[in-house]
Amino acid sequence: MEHISSRVATVAEQTVSPNILVVCRTFLPKEGGIEEYIYNRCLQDTERVIVLTASCAGDKAFDKSQLFPVYRWQTPKSWGHSWSQNILQPFLNTVWSAILAIKLYFRYHYRYIEWGHGYGFISLLFLSYLLPIRFFIYLHGDDILCALRNPIMRSLFAFTLQRAEGIVCNSCWTRDLLTRHFEIDTPTHVIHPVVRRKKFGVATPTAIDDLRIRVRNRHNIPENAVVILSVGSLQKYKGFDLVIDNLPLLLTLGLDVHYILCGRGPYESKLQSQVQRLRLDRWVHFAGYVADRELAGYYAACDIFALLTLFDCKANSHLGFGMVYLEAAYFGKPVIASNIGCVADTVRQRENGLIVNPYSGLEIFQAFRQLCENQQLREQLGRRGKILANKRSLHRWLYIPESRYSCLLT
């Protein structure tokens, strides 16, 4: 790894002006998984990248503070109907990204485009013919599923992938999803997301302890209680109800166990009804939407992180990479996760967590019981998880010829 880093540094030193246009339909300060992933990528090569994205609240102050130039196309602040937003916004993204990419080419004469997702790939295909550039395309899972819904778009998507210099998948699960549906020989890489230290704004162990106490006091949770945490949009396929179902069993063992859910979503009312039916109002806490800066306190306050996702073929969204698992590990928390989808990219059995069959009630209960009763095991898994979460991936390696046909970058 040291040898690779030294080679990458040499490549960076030879570059004196931006030559990579990074295009993403949304970007920080708007919070989100893809937004964070692409921002972290840009931080690795601040002297080489130019970012092109859509406008959002707070973007002017954010853009001024960056070490790389950021250009944005304007998006309407409000839409009269949700259907107009769903139709018009993708169209505007496609048109403006192409127009501004052409303008920026004549200003910077960039040599590469890194397309931050599979959405709006028509613009990328158009630009690849119009401009003398090479391009990489990033895939996250949902964007692949989106392209599969229409046979014409599927064919165009496959053609775009075939023309690419390289494909970057955010997980092995995303790569496997790609290879199941498309036969292409374009070099395909896996570069995992990373946790950005400044995202949570917490610098010292003392600050983390203060956050832990503050969150527990806010929800009236005793200091010696075991806290289970889940973070994400409240949807059925994410298995929040499976955690709630196990609380009565754990409480009957004499364990003081509390469960905090951070997020909002269409399944929230059913989860609240489940809590009332099981008379768990005292032990289950709905925190609602929690911003990144405040989320650090919830990771600090918990003892176990759990997200028991189910693969629902009818769902419109699937986890291409379990970023919340990685964030929990970053804070030294053991994870309980399903043996489905992208989990294997972030959770390793008995290294930084426990992996269970989400359709086996016994396996789930045994995992919760084991971690709730065994503080030493929790701390052991948490320490190992923290080491794994601090690994870094090198996007610069894409531009080193020897790496073009590697399939995994870590």
N, C-alpha and C positions, 0 to 999 in steps of 0.2 A: 504493500500500500504506500509506503514511503517513496518507493521508486516512481509509482504512478503520480503521486502528488508533485514530485519534483519536475516531471515531464509536463504536467499541466501548468505549473507555474511558469515554465519556459515559454509555453505557447502564449500565456497571458501577457508576458513581458514584451512579446513581439508585436502586440496589438496596441495601437496608439489612438484609434478612433472607433466609435461604435460601428459594428458591422453585422449585428444580429437584430432583426425586428421581431419582438415578441408580441403576439396578438392574442388577446383574451377578451371575451365578450363582457366580463366583469372583472374587477380588480380591487384590491384594497384601496380605500378603507372599508369598502363593503365586505362584511365578514362571510366566510364560506370556505369549504374545503379546497376547491379548485383555485380560488383567489389566493389563499394562503400558500398553496403548492407553487403556483407560478411566481408569486412574490419571492419566496425563498430561492427559487431558481435564479431570479434576477439578481439577488444579493450576492450570488457567487461570481458574477461577472459585471459588476457595475460599470466598468469602463467599456464594455463591449455591447451592451444592450440598449435598445430604444423600445419603449413600451407603447402599444396602441390599444386602447380599450374604450369602454363606454363611460360616460359621466355618472357620478353618484353623489350622494350627500357627503359633504366634507372633503371632496376630492382636491379642491384648490390648495388648501393648507397642507394636505398630505403630499401632494405632488411636489410642492416647493421644498419639502424636507428630504427628498430623495437624492441619491447620488447619481441617478441616471435620468434621462429625459422621459417624461410621460406625456403622451398626447391622447386626447379623448374626443370622441364624437358625442354630441348632445343627445340626450334621451328625454322625452316628455316627462315632466314631473308628475303628471297624473293622467290617467286614462278614463274615458267615460264608461267603458265596459271592459270586463275582464277578457272577453273574447277578442276585443280589439287589441289588447296588449299581447295576448298569446299569438295573434297573427301578425300584427304590425311590427312588434319589437324584433323578432327574428329577421324579418325582412329588412328593417332599418340597420340592424347589425351587419347583415350581409353586404348591403350597399355601401354603408359608410366605411366599413373596414377595408373594402376594396379601393374606394376613392382615396382615402387618406394614406393607405399603404403606397399607392402610386406617387402621391405628393411627397411622402417621406423618402421614397427611393431617390428622387431627384435632389433632395437635400443632403442625404447621408450616403447614397450609393451603397447601401448595405448588400451583403452577399448571401445572407441566409434569412429565412423566416422560420421562427418556431411558433407553430400554431398551438395555442394552449389547451385545446380540446377538440373533439370531433365535431362539435356544433359549427354550423356555418361554413363547412368545408368547401362549399361551392365557390366562395370567394378565393380560397386558397388555390383551388384548381385553376381558376381564371388567372390569378396572379402568376402561377407557375409557368403559364404559356406567354404571358405578356412581358414579364420581367426576367432578366438573366440572373435568376437566383436559384438556390437549392433550398429545400425545406425539410423540416422535421415536424411531425404531428404527434401531439400528446393525447393519450386516451385514458379515460377514467372509469369506464364501465357503462354508465347510463348513456353516454354518447354513442356507444356501439349498439346498444339496444334500440336507441332512437332511429339509427340508420337502417335497422332491420325491418322497420314497420312498413316501408314502401319499397317495392321491388326496383323501381327506377332509381330511387335514392341509394338503395343498396348497391346497385351496379356502379353508380357514380362514385360512391364512397370507396368501393373496392379499387376502382381505377385511380382515385386520388392516393390511396395507400400504396399502390404499386409504383406510382411516380415519385414517392417520397424518398429522400436520402436516408431516412431512418424513422422508426416508430418508437415512441417512448410510452410504456405502460406504467401506471402507478402501482401495480401489484402483479404478482404471478397469476392471480385469479383473473385479472383483466386480460393479461396475455393469453391465458388459456381460453377465455371467452372469445377473443379475437380469432385464434387459430381454429376454433370449432366452427366458426361461421364463414371464414374467409381463407382462401388458399392464395397466399402471397409469399414472395421470396424476399421482400424488403427486410433489411436488418432490423430486428425488433429487440428493444432493450427494456429492462425493468429498472426504474429508478424510484425508490420509495420516497414518500413525503418525509419530512423531518419536522421536529418540534423547534420552532423559533423561540429562543430564550426570552426575547423582549416582548413576545406576544402577550404574556401574562403580567408583565410589569412587576415581577417578584424577584428580588435579588438575594435575600439572605434567609437562612433558616429561621431566624427570629421573626421575620415578616411572615413567613409561611405559618408558623405557629400562631401568630396573632390572627391570621385569616381563619385558621381552623377553629379557634375559640369563638370568633365573631359569628361564623356561619352556624355553629352548633347552638350558640345562644339565641340566634335569630329564630331557629326552629324548635327551641326548647328541648334540645337533645343533651342528655347527660354526658359528661366527659368520658366516662368509662363504658358507654354504650358502643356497640359495633354498628357502624354506619355503612350501608350498601348504597352505591351511587350509580345512576344511569344518566347518560347525556345523549340527547338526540330528538329529532322530530317524533312526536308521539303517534306512531302508526302501528297497526296490528302486527305487521311482520317483524317488528323489532323485539317482540317478546317481553314487553314490560309486565304483562299479566302473569307470566311464568314466575317472575320474581315475587310478585305479590302473593301468588298462590302458596309459596313456600314460607311466608312469614308466620302464619299461625303454627306451623309445625316447629319452627325454630323457637318461637315464644313458649311453646309447651315444654321445651327442654330447659327452660329457665334462663334463656339467653335474652338479653335486652338488645334487640336488633331493630334498627330504624332504616327506612328506605327513602332516599331523596331522588326525585325525578326532575331533571333540568330540561325543559323544552316545552313546546306546545305542538298541537297537531289534532287531526280529526278523531283520534282514538281517545282523547283526553276524558271526555264525558263518560265513556264506558269504563275506563280505568277508575274514575272517581266512584262510579256506581259499584264496581267490584270492591273497592275499599270500604264503602259503607255497608255493603252486604256482609263482608267478613268482619265488620266492626274494628277496622284497623286505622281509624282516623288519627289516633294518637301516635302511630308508628310510621305512617306513610305521609310524606311531605311533597306537595307539588310546588316546585320553585318557579315554574313558568319559564319564560325566555330569560336566559342569563348571558350577558355580554362576555366577551373573552376576558376582559380585565377582571370581572367578578368571578369568572369560572375557576380561576386559580384557587379561590377560597373553598369552593366545593370539592375540588380534587384534594385539597389539603385536609378538609374535614372528614373525608370518608376513610374507611379501612379496607373496603373491597369495592372494585369496580365491576359491574356486571352488565352485559348486553347479550341477550340470548336470541340472536336473529334467526328468523325462519326464511327459507326461500319461497317466496310467493310469486308464482309465475304471472299472476294478475296485477302485481304491484308495478307502479310506474317507475319505481326507484329502487336501486339495490346498492349496497356498499361495495364500491370498487376497491376501497382501501379503508380499513378501520382506524381512522385518525384518532378517534376518542380512546381506543385501546392504547395507542402510542402515548397520548397525552397523560393518561392515567399512569402508565409505566414511568413516564418522565418525572412524575411526582412520587414515585416509589410505591405505587399501589398494585397489589396483585389483581389479576383479572380472571373473571369467569366468563367464558365465551362458548358459542356454539361451534360444532365441527362442520360448519357450512361456509361456503364462499371464501372471502378474503382473509379469514381469521388466521390461517397458517402463515401469512406474511408478517403478522405482528405479535401473535401469541404462540409461545412454545410450551408444550405440555410439561408441567412441573418445573419449568425454568423461570417463567415470569407469570404463570397463571395455570388455571385448570380448564381443559377443553372438554365439553360434555355434548352428549346427544340431546338436542333440545326437545326431542319427542319422548325422552325417557324421564319420567318424573323422579324415579329413584336416583338416577345419575345426578340430576340437578340438585336434589335435596342433599345427597351425600357431599357434593362439592361445597354447598353453602355451609353445611354443618362442619365440615373439616376446617374451612377457613375461619368460620366464626368462633370455633372452639380453640383453635391453635394459633395464638399470636406469633409464636416463633416461626411457623411456616409462612404466615402473612409477611413478616419482615424479611424472611429469606427470599421469597419470590419477588418482593418489592425491590430489594437491593439489586437482584439480577436484572429485573425489568428496567431499572434506571440506567444500567450499563448499556443494555440493548437500545434504549430510546435515545441515547446520546451518540449513536453512530451517524455518520454523515455520508451522503451520496454525492458524487461529482458529475454534474451535468456537463462540465467542460470536456469530459472524456469523450463525448460524442464527436468532438472535432479532432480527435487523435486517430489517424488512419488505422492503427493496430487494433482499435477497439470496435471497429465498425461491425464486426460480426460476433461480438459478445452478446449474450442474451441476458446477462444480469450484471448490474452495476451496484456495488454496495460500498 
